[in-house]
Amino acid sequence: MASATVQAALSVGFTHIDTAFDYGNQRGVSMGLKAAGRSRKELFITTKIPGCGLQGVFPNDCYGNTMQFIKEDLGQLGSSYPMEYIDLILIHFPPCVAADASSPRSPSKSVCGVKRSGCTDADNCKAVGEQWRAV
């Protein structure tokens, strides 16, 4: 589905393509980019990574896990189309270093989402710094 959507969007003049780990659409986007035949320099590609403490970005290594997510995104986006860089990388939702492996997949249902403490907790703020260092 992502492939056809990307092709359709580019055919009517879109130049910005939005992806995210959470969407799971990077390989489809790559196939759509290849099929559309547009030059990489004509496009603006955005992706998003999970906040530290959520969905595989573990609090004990926010930097390293974030780097791994970026490498994986770049690899998937480049699986069919030459993708040497990503124009914009965002932290998809605030970190939650208090979350654990049993936390719900949805960040809004994590302990931080329920408390609404993602951006106000000192440990979470430190985690943001580690993630931005990786980006």
GROMACS elastic network, one bead per residue, 0.5 to 0.9 nm:
[ bonds ]
;  ai    aj funct       b0    kb
    1     4     6  0.54477   500
    1     5     6  0.62122   500
    1     6     6  0.86589   500
    1    25     6  0.87091   500
    1    28     6  0.70744   500
    1    29     6  0.89717   500
    2     5     6  0.50522   500
    2     6     6  0.60113   500
    2     7     6  0.85255   500
    2    25     6  0.61584   500
    2    26     6  0.81867   500
    2    27     6  0.83051   500
    2    29     6  0.54802   500
    2    30     6  0.87990   500
    2    31     6  0.83242   500
    2    32     6  0.69826   500
    3     6     6  0.52897   500
    3     7     6  0.62435   500
    3     8     6  0.86616   500
    3    25     6  0.86661   500
    3    27     6  0.82643   500
    3    29     6  0.52274   500
    3    30     6  0.72607   500
    3    31     6  0.54830   500
    3    33     6  0.74301   500
    3    35     6  0.80781   500
    4     7     6  0.51118   500
    4     8     6  0.61019   500
    4     9     6  0.85589   500
    4    28     6  0.82993   500
    4    29     6  0.86057   500
    4    31     6  0.87239   500
    4    32     6  0.61417   500
    4    35     6  0.89732   500
    5     8     6  0.51338   500
    5     9     6  0.60784   500
    5    10     6  0.85811   500
    5    29     6  0.83278   500
    5    32     6  0.74933   500
    6     9     6  0.51025   500
    6    10     6  0.60940   500
    6    11     6  0.84771   500
    6    14     6  0.87663   500
    6    17     6  0.74414   500
    6    28     6  0.83953   500
    6    29     6  0.62235   500
    6    30     6  0.88410   500
    6    31     6  0.86912   500
    6    32     6  0.52135   500
    6    33     6  0.66998   500
    6    36     6  0.79600   500
    7    10     6  0.52810   500
    7    11     6  0.60837   500
    7    12     6  0.88978   500
    7    29     6  0.87538   500
    7    31     6  0.89440   500
    7    32     6  0.52061   500
    7    33     6  0.67282   500
    7    34     6  0.88412   500
    7    35     6  0.68823   500
    7    36     6  0.53142   500
    8    11     6  0.51300   500
    8    12     6  0.66363   500
    8    14     6  0.88006   500
    8    32     6  0.87770   500
    8    36     6  0.84898   500
    9    12     6  0.55312   500
    9    13     6  0.65962   500
    9    14     6  0.52905   500
    9    15     6  0.80810   500
    9    17     6  0.87182   500
   10    13     6  0.51529   500
   10    15     6  0.63715   500
   10    16     6  0.86737   500
   10    17     6  0.89053   500
   10    33     6  0.83544   500
   10    36     6  0.69722   500
   10    38     6  0.80591   500
   11    14     6  0.73276   500
   11    36     6  0.74567   500
   14    17     6  0.78249   500
   14    43     6  0.84899   500
   15    42     6  0.67089   500
   15    44     6  0.60448   500
   15    45     6  0.83674   500
   16    43     6  0.59297   500
   16    45     6  0.58446   500
   16    46     6  0.75383   500
   17    29     6  0.81016   500
   17    43     6  0.74910   500
   17    44     6  0.63072   500
   17    46     6  0.62613   500
   17    47     6  0.86150   500
   18    29     6  0.89275   500
   18    44     6  0.85453   500
   18    45     6  0.61140   500
   18    47     6  0.60206   500
   18    48     6  0.85189   500
   19    22     6  0.84341   500
   19    23     6  0.66853   500
   19    24     6  0.78753   500
   19    25     6  0.63905   500
   19    26     6  0.62293   500
   19    29     6  0.77814   500
   19    45     6  0.76395   500
   19    46     6  0.59247   500
   19    48     6  0.66877   500
   19    73     6  0.89634   500
   20    23     6  0.51558   500
   20    24     6  0.65900   500
   20    25     6  0.71414   500
   20    26     6  0.73286   500
   20    46     6  0.78035   500
   20    49     6  0.64186   500
   20    50     6  0.87066   500
   20    73     6  0.80790   500
   20    90     6  0.88638   500
   20    92     6  0.77630   500
   21    24     6  0.53899   500
   21    25     6  0.76765   500
   21    26     6  0.77927   500
   21    47     6  0.73841   500
   21    48     6  0.61644   500
   21    49     6  0.57528   500
   21    50     6  0.72278   500
   21    69     6  0.79432   500
   21    73     6  0.71610   500
   21    92     6  0.87107   500
   22    25     6  0.83863   500
   22    48     6  0.78412   500
   22    49     6  0.76757   500
   22    50     6  0.75782   500
   22    55     6  0.87606   500
   22    92     6  0.83817   500
   23    26     6  0.80167   500
   24    27     6  0.79033   500
   24    28     6  0.86308   500
   25    28     6  0.53523   500
   25    29     6  0.60600   500
   25    30     6  0.86587   500
   25    76     6  0.88890   500
   25    77     6  0.87899   500
   26    29     6  0.50035   500
   26    30     6  0.61568   500
   26    31     6  0.87366   500
   26    47     6  0.87468   500
   26    73     6  0.68485   500
   26    74     6  0.85490   500
   26    75     6  0.89013   500
   26    76     6  0.55295   500
   26    77     6  0.50218   500
   26    78     6  0.85551   500
   26    79     6  0.86684   500
   27    30     6  0.50191   500
   27    31     6  0.63481   500
   27    32     6  0.86804   500
   27    73     6  0.89951   500
   27    75     6  0.88536   500
   27    76     6  0.51743   500
   27    77     6  0.56710   500
   27    78     6  0.78352   500
   27    79     6  0.63639   500
   27    80     6  0.74714   500
   28    31     6  0.51086   500
   28    32     6  0.61911   500
   28    33     6  0.86140   500
   28    76     6  0.88410   500
   28    77     6  0.82347   500
   28    80     6  0.88681   500
   29    32     6  0.50191   500
   29    33     6  0.61075   500
   29    34     6  0.86223   500
   29    76     6  0.88932   500
   29    77     6  0.67288   500
   29    80     6  0.89043   500
   29    81     6  0.89588   500
   30    33     6  0.51257   500
   30    34     6  0.62605   500
   30    35     6  0.86648   500
   30    76     6  0.72868   500
   30    78     6  0.61572   500
   30    79     6  0.62949   500
   30    80     6  0.52580   500
   30    81     6  0.53335   500
   30    82     6  0.84826   500
   30    83     6  0.84174   500
   31    34     6  0.51704   500
   31    35     6  0.61659   500
   31    36     6  0.85859   500
   31    77     6  0.85311   500
   31    79     6  0.78041   500
   31    80     6  0.53729   500
   31    81     6  0.67456   500
   32    35     6  0.51001   500
   32    36     6  0.60379   500
   32    37     6  0.86508   500
   32    80     6  0.86278   500
   32    81     6  0.85781   500
   33    36     6  0.51682   500
   33    37     6  0.63844   500
   33    38     6  0.67222   500
   33    39     6  0.88403   500
   33    40     6  0.87127   500
   33    80     6  0.80401   500
   33    81     6  0.63431   500
   34    37     6  0.53042   500
   34    38     6  0.74158   500
   34    80     6  0.62477   500
   34    81     6  0.50857   500
   34    82     6  0.82988   500
   35    38     6  0.83882   500
   35    81     6  0.88349   500
   38    41     6  0.85009   500
   38    42     6  0.69165   500
   38    43     6  0.78249   500
   39    42     6  0.54645   500
   39    43     6  0.71993   500
   40    43     6  0.54478   500
   40    44     6  0.81132   500
   40    81     6  0.88005   500
   40    82     6  0.76827   500
   40    83     6  0.73927   500
   41    44     6  0.78510   500
   43    87     6  0.88377   500
   44    86     6  0.78561   500
   44    87     6  0.58733   500
   44    88     6  0.79365   500
   45    85     6  0.86101   500
   45    86     6  0.56576   500
   45    87     6  0.52791   500
   45    88     6  0.65201   500
   45    89     6  0.87517   500
   46    86     6  0.64214   500
   46    87     6  0.59540   500
   46    89     6  0.58663   500
   46    90     6  0.76720   500
   47    70     6  0.87056   500
   47    73     6  0.76431   500
   47    86     6  0.73571   500
   47    87     6  0.83749   500
   47    88     6  0.64447   500
   47    89     6  0.50998   500
   47    90     6  0.64040   500
   47    91     6  0.87920   500
   47    92     6  0.86029   500
   48    70     6  0.87486   500
   48    73     6  0.88802   500
   48    88     6  0.82994   500
   48    89     6  0.54769   500
   48    91     6  0.55347   500
   48    92     6  0.50599   500
   48    93     6  0.87890   500
   49    57     6  0.87205   500
   49    66     6  0.73033   500
   49    69     6  0.66829   500
   49    70     6  0.74033   500
   49    73     6  0.86981   500
   49    89     6  0.73250   500
   49    90     6  0.63271   500
   49    91     6  0.50910   500
   49    92     6  0.54266   500
   49    93     6  0.81729   500
   50    53     6  0.82444   500
   50    54     6  0.61277   500
   50    55     6  0.62859   500
   50    56     6  0.78324   500
   50    57     6  0.66868   500
   50    66     6  0.81634   500
   50    69     6  0.85428   500
   50    90     6  0.87285   500
   50    91     6  0.58738   500
   50    92     6  0.53272   500
   50    93     6  0.62409   500
   50    94     6  0.80303   500
   50    95     6  0.76693   500
   50   107     6  0.88561   500
   51    54     6  0.57438   500
   51    55     6  0.79338   500
   51    57     6  0.67927   500
   51    62     6  0.85980   500
   51    66     6  0.86112   500
   51    91     6  0.57076   500
   51    92     6  0.63828   500
   51    93     6  0.54024   500
   51    94     6  0.52209   500
   51    96     6  0.69248   500
   51    97     6  0.88204   500
   51   107     6  0.86591   500
   51   127     6  0.83097   500
   51   128     6  0.76737   500
   51   131     6  0.79697   500
   52    55     6  0.82264   500
   52    56     6  0.80954   500
   52    58     6  0.59434   500
   52    59     6  0.57604   500
   52    61     6  0.85237   500
   52    62     6  0.55485   500
   52    63     6  0.86966   500
   52    65     6  0.83736   500
   52    66     6  0.78554   500
   52    91     6  0.87949   500
   52    93     6  0.89871   500
   52    94     6  0.76517   500
   52    96     6  0.60847   500
   52    97     6  0.62286   500
   52   124     6  0.78083   500
   52   127     6  0.61471   500
   52   128     6  0.72979   500
   52   130     6  0.87261   500
   52   131     6  0.73263   500
   53    56     6  0.71285   500
   53    57     6  0.53555   500
   53    60     6  0.85419   500
   53    62     6  0.76762   500
   53    95     6  0.58982   500
   53    98     6  0.69318   500
   53    99     6  0.56546   500
   53   100     6  0.70343   500
   53   101     6  0.86837   500
   53   124     6  0.88034   500
   53   127     6  0.85785   500
   54    57     6  0.55638   500
   54    58     6  0.68329   500
   54    59     6  0.84682   500
   54    95     6  0.68728   500
   54    96     6  0.64927   500
   54    97     6  0.77481   500
   54    99     6  0.67216   500
   54   100     6  0.77956   500
   54   101     6  0.81956   500
   54   103     6  0.79356   500
   54   104     6  0.89084   500
   54   105     6  0.76459   500
   54   106     6  0.87341   500
   54   107     6  0.69847   500
   54   110     6  0.83707   500
   55    58     6  0.80219   500
   55   101     6  0.82443   500
   55   103     6  0.88206   500
   55   104     6  0.89582   500
   55   105     6  0.65307   500
   55   106     6  0.86973   500
   55   107     6  0.84981   500
   56    65     6  0.74422   500
   56    69     6  0.88684   500
   56   101     6  0.82524   500
   57    60     6  0.87817   500
   57    61     6  0.74770   500
   57    62     6  0.59480   500
   57    63     6  0.86276   500
   57    64     6  0.85108   500
   57    65     6  0.51615   500
   57    66     6  0.63396   500
   57    69     6  0.81368   500
   58    61     6  0.57030   500
   58    62     6  0.57889   500
   58    65     6  0.66756   500
   58    66     6  0.89111   500
   58    97     6  0.76838   500
   58   100     6  0.84239   500
   58   101     6  0.88596   500
   59    62     6  0.53006   500
   59    63     6  0.89456   500
   59    65     6  0.88670   500
   59    95     6  0.88726   500
   59    96     6  0.81888   500
   59    97     6  0.52994   500
   59    98     6  0.82317   500
   59    99     6  0.86412   500
   59   127     6  0.73264   500
   60    63     6  0.89099   500
   60    97     6  0.86787   500
   61    64     6  0.53826   500
   61    65     6  0.59498   500
   61    66     6  0.82681   500
   61   130     6  0.86243   500
   62    65     6  0.53510   500
   62    66     6  0.58743   500
   62    67     6  0.85158   500
   62   127     6  0.63829   500
   62   128     6  0.84191   500
   62   130     6  0.59679   500
   62   131     6  0.60379   500
   62   134     6  0.85729   500
   63    66     6  0.51992   500
   63    67     6  0.62094   500
   63    68     6  0.87018   500
   63   127     6  0.82931   500
   63   129     6  0.88371   500
   63   130     6  0.51250   500
   63   131     6  0.53561   500
   63   132     6  0.82048   500
   63   133     6  0.70174   500
   63   134     6  0.54777   500
   63   135     6  0.88232   500
   64    67     6  0.50947   500
   64    68     6  0.62445   500
   64    69     6  0.87558   500
   64   130     6  0.89304   500
   64   131     6  0.86760   500
   64   134     6  0.75449   500
   65    69     6  0.62706   500
   65    70     6  0.86973   500
   65   131     6  0.87344   500
   66    69     6  0.50999   500
   66    70     6  0.62717   500
   66    71     6  0.86746   500
   66   130     6  0.85540   500
   66   131     6  0.60575   500
   66   132     6  0.88938   500
   66   134     6  0.63042   500
   66   135     6  0.77692   500
   67    70     6  0.51218   500
   67    71     6  0.62173   500
   67    72     6  0.86235   500
   67   131     6  0.82617   500
   67   134     6  0.56868   500
   67   135     6  0.73633   500
   68    71     6  0.50910   500
   68    72     6  0.61143   500
   68    73     6  0.85536   500
   69    72     6  0.50484   500
   69    73     6  0.60522   500
   69    74     6  0.85151   500
   70    73     6  0.50978   500
   70    74     6  0.61069   500
   70    75     6  0.85032   500
   70    86     6  0.89603   500
   70    89     6  0.82067   500
   70   134     6  0.86848   500
   70   135     6  0.79294   500
   71    74     6  0.51132   500
   71    75     6  0.60514   500
   71    76     6  0.86074   500
   72    76     6  0.60975   500
   72    77     6  0.84467   500
   73    76     6  0.51792   500
   73    77     6  0.59754   500
   73    78     6  0.83534   500
   73    86     6  0.88965   500
   74    77     6  0.51029   500
   74    78     6  0.59550   500
   74    79     6  0.84923   500
   74    83     6  0.67946   500
   74    84     6  0.73685   500
   74    85     6  0.69842   500
   74    86     6  0.70834   500
   75    78     6  0.50137   500
   75    79     6  0.59973   500
   75    83     6  0.79373   500
   75    84     6  0.89699   500
   76    80     6  0.81857   500
   77    80     6  0.73582   500
   77    81     6  0.70191   500
   77    82     6  0.81801   500
   77    83     6  0.63112   500
   77    86     6  0.89254   500
   78    82     6  0.52139   500
   78    84     6  0.73905   500
   79    82     6  0.76784   500
   79    83     6  0.82408   500
   80    83     6  0.87224   500
   83    86     6  0.75052   500
   86    89     6  0.69485   500
   89    92     6  0.88893   500
   89   135     6  0.69601   500
   90    93     6  0.86397   500
   90   135     6  0.85065   500
   91    94     6  0.70570   500
   91    95     6  0.84043   500
   91   128     6  0.83940   500
   91   131     6  0.79034   500
   91   132     6  0.84794   500
   93   107     6  0.71420   500
   93   108     6  0.88315   500
   93   118     6  0.85121   500
   94   107     6  0.81983   500
   94   112     6  0.86837   500
   94   113     6  0.87276   500
   94   117     6  0.88996   500
   94   118     6  0.51961   500
   94   119     6  0.61391   500
   94   124     6  0.78023   500
   94   125     6  0.89795   500
   94   128     6  0.78555   500
   95    98     6  0.89210   500
   95    99     6  0.89646   500
   95   107     6  0.86925   500
   95   112     6  0.81408   500
   95   118     6  0.57112   500
   95   119     6  0.73920   500
   95   124     6  0.55784   500
   95   125     6  0.79224   500
   95   127     6  0.67523   500
   95   128     6  0.67768   500
   96    99     6  0.55845   500
   96   100     6  0.89743   500
   96   107     6  0.82709   500
   96   110     6  0.76427   500
   96   111     6  0.75631   500
   96   112     6  0.56288   500
   96   113     6  0.81077   500
   96   117     6  0.80882   500
   96   118     6  0.57169   500
   96   119     6  0.86665   500
   96   121     6  0.87290   500
   96   123     6  0.84611   500
   96   124     6  0.59584   500
   96   127     6  0.84584   500
   97   100     6  0.79027   500
   97   112     6  0.84305   500
   97   118     6  0.86743   500
   97   123     6  0.68377   500
   97   124     6  0.59666   500
   97   127     6  0.74757   500
   98   110     6  0.87958   500
   98   111     6  0.70124   500
   98   112     6  0.72392   500
   98   123     6  0.87029   500
   98   124     6  0.84918   500
   99   102     6  0.78830   500
   99   103     6  0.58252   500
   99   104     6  0.88844   500
   99   110     6  0.64635   500
   99   111     6  0.62317   500
   99   112     6  0.74529   500
  100   103     6  0.53980   500
  100   110     6  0.89829   500
  101   104     6  0.84352   500
  102   105     6  0.87231   500
  103   106     6  0.83486   500
  103   107     6  0.85533   500
  103   109     6  0.79871   500
  103   110     6  0.57918   500
  103   111     6  0.76648   500
  104   107     6  0.70960   500
  104   108     6  0.86516   500
  104   109     6  0.60729   500
  104   110     6  0.58392   500
  104   111     6  0.89490   500
  105   108     6  0.87757   500
  105   109     6  0.77307   500
  105   110     6  0.77745   500
  106   109     6  0.54395   500
  106   110     6  0.67394   500
  106   113     6  0.88750   500
  107   110     6  0.51066   500
  107   111     6  0.84505   500
  107   112     6  0.78725   500
  107   113     6  0.60668   500
  108   111     6  0.82562   500
  108   112     6  0.75961   500
  108   114     6  0.65251   500
  108   116     6  0.84630   500
  109   112     6  0.78108   500
  109   113     6  0.54476   500
  109   114     6  0.58477   500
  110   113     6  0.50363   500
  110   114     6  0.61852   500
  110   115     6  0.85615   500
  111   114     6  0.52736   500
  111   115     6  0.62064   500
  111   116     6  0.82661   500
  111   117     6  0.84356   500
  112   115     6  0.50098   500
  112   116     6  0.54203   500
  112   117     6  0.50091   500
  112   118     6  0.52667   500
  112   119     6  0.89533   500
  112   121     6  0.89542   500
  113   117     6  0.67341   500
  113   118     6  0.66761   500
  114   117     6  0.79700   500
  115   118     6  0.80699   500
  116   119     6  0.79788   500
  116   120     6  0.82494   500
  117   120     6  0.52354   500
  117   121     6  0.57284   500
  117   124     6  0.84017   500
  118   121     6  0.62275   500
  118   124     6  0.62276   500
  118   125     6  0.81223   500
  119   122     6  0.81540   500
  119   124     6  0.63674   500
  119   125     6  0.62497   500
  119   128     6  0.87323   500
  120   123     6  0.87970   500
  120   124     6  0.72939   500
  120   125     6  0.70414   500
  121   124     6  0.52330   500
  121   125     6  0.62875   500
  121   126     6  0.88231   500
  122   125     6  0.50571   500
  122   126     6  0.63258   500
  122   127     6  0.87029   500
  123   126     6  0.50984   500
  123   127     6  0.62780   500
  123   128     6  0.88054   500
  124   128     6  0.63369   500
  124   129     6  0.88048   500
  125   128     6  0.51209   500
  125   129     6  0.65747   500
  125   130     6  0.89537   500
  126   129     6  0.51321   500
  126   130     6  0.65401   500
  126   131     6  0.88760   500
  127   130     6  0.50356   500
  127   131     6  0.62681   500
  127   132     6  0.86392   500
  128   131     6  0.50677   500
  128   132     6  0.61154   500
  128   133     6  0.85028   500
  129   132     6  0.51516   500
  129   133     6  0.61140   500
  129   134     6  0.87272   500
  130   133     6  0.50804   500
  130   134     6  0.64981   500
  130   135     6  0.88981   500
  131   134     6  0.51150   500
  131   135     6  0.63822   500
